[in-house]
Each structure stands twice: as structure tokens, then as C-alpha cells.
Amino acid sequence: MWEISSGKTPFNNYEHDYDLAMKIVNGMRPKIRTEIPSKYKELMKQCWDADPLKRPKAKTLHEEILKMRKEIYSDNVNEFNTLEYNNSSQISSSSSNLSSSSEEQEAFHSQPYDFEIPNNIEDLNSSKDQEELIKNLDRLELD
């Protein structure tokens, strides 16, 4: 659990030898990061108990971690819903303050364009629009 929460192997700055093993037997544990949720810390400490009978079973670990995950998910959903509500109320209050002139409204109306594509390549090559297209492309390259 410590390795998962820290992203490092425990005691990576120690020589993995008899001395380290004895320090662990005598109660030495890696330092727990402060930003880890308290429920996760407590569960990890239970796993470190010197008495194997006091350590949680794998099934208990699985159930507790699932509970934590559900709580985090639920908290995130609630936070998201609160943010969504706040954003929608801000949008509705700010949109009521908007008023634009008819000229500004006209700028947002789309105009119809005719994008007629010839059925065969000969029509495309003989098109009058091709000359205009080449002129426009040349002009774009100059800019």
C-alpha cells in the first residue's frame, strides 16, 4: 500500500540487508506521505502490525479500498454537480444582461454557399472557377 501511495519502493535509500530486516522487525516503517487520505493511512498501519493476527485479511482490504473508492467517486460527482449548477446559474444571469444590436445579430447569421462539385474530373479541369482558385491560392502564398 505504501508503494502504491508513494510511487516508490520502501526503503529504497537503504541497503537491503540483515540490518534493514532487523530494523523492520523492530518497528521501522517508511514515512507516510501527508496528502494520503486518513482512512488509507489507518488501513496501511493495520497491515504493518507486528502481530499477523491483527492484520486485515485480503477480503477486508478489498472491501475497505472499494468503500474509499466509492466515497471519492461520490464526492467527485457531488463536487461536479455543484460546479455545474454554479456555472449554469452564472451563465443564465450573465446571458440576461446581454443585449446586442441588430448589426451584431446579423454578423452571426450564416450565408448560403454553393459548393457544387462536378460529377467527373473533366468538368473540374475545364471549370472557370479553377482559374479563380489558382489566383486565390497564389495570392494566399504571397501573404
PETAZI-V337346 format. One record per residue. N is the residue number from 1. RES is the residue in one small letter. SS is DSSP state (@ for helix, = for strand, . for the rest). Layout:
n->{N	N}
res->{RES	RES}
ss->{SS	SS}
This chain:
n->{1	2	3	4	5	6	7	8	9	10	11	12	13	14	15	16	17	18	19	20	21	22	23	24	25	26	27	28	29	30	31	32	33	34	35	36	37	38	39	40	41	42	43	44	45	46	47	48	49	50	51	52	53	54	55	56	57	58	59	60	61	62	63	64	65	66	67	68	69	70	71	72	73	74	75	76	77	78	79	80	81	82	83	84	85	86	87	88	89	90	91	92	93	94	95	96	97	98	99	100	101	102	103	104	105	106	107	108	109	110	111	112	113	114	115	116	117	118	119	120	121	122	123	124	125	126	127	128	129	130	131	132	133	134	135	136	137	138	139	140	141	142	143}
res->{m	w	e	i	s	s	g	k	t	p	f	n	n	y	e	h	d	y	d	l	a	m	k	i	v	n	g	m	r	p	k	i	r	t	e	i	p	s	k	y	k	e	l	m	k	q	c	w	d	a	d	p	l	k	r	p	k	a	k	t	l	h	e	e	i	l	k	m	r	k	e	i	y	s	d	n	v	n	e	f	n	t	l	e	y	n	n	s	s	q	i	s	s	s	s	s	n	l	s	s	s	s	e	e	q	e	a	f	h	s	q	p	y	d	f	e	i	p	n	n	i	e	d	l	n	s	s	k	d	q	e	e	l	i	k	n	l	d	r	l	e	l	d}
ss->{.	@	@	@	@	@	.	.	.	.	.	.	.	.	.	.	.	@	@	@	@	@	@	@	@	.	.	.	.	.	.	.	.	.	.	.	.	@	@	@	@	@	@	@	@	@	@	.	.	.	.	@	@	@	.	.	.	@	@	@	@	@	@	@	@	@	@	@	@	@	@	@	@	@	@	@	@	@	@	@	@	@	@	@	@	@	@	@	@	@	@	@	@	@	@	@	.	.	.	.	.	@	@	@	@	@	.	.	.	.	.	.	.	.	.	.	.	.	.	.	@	@	@	@	@	.	.	@	@	@	@	@	@	@	@	@	@	@	@	@	@	@	.}
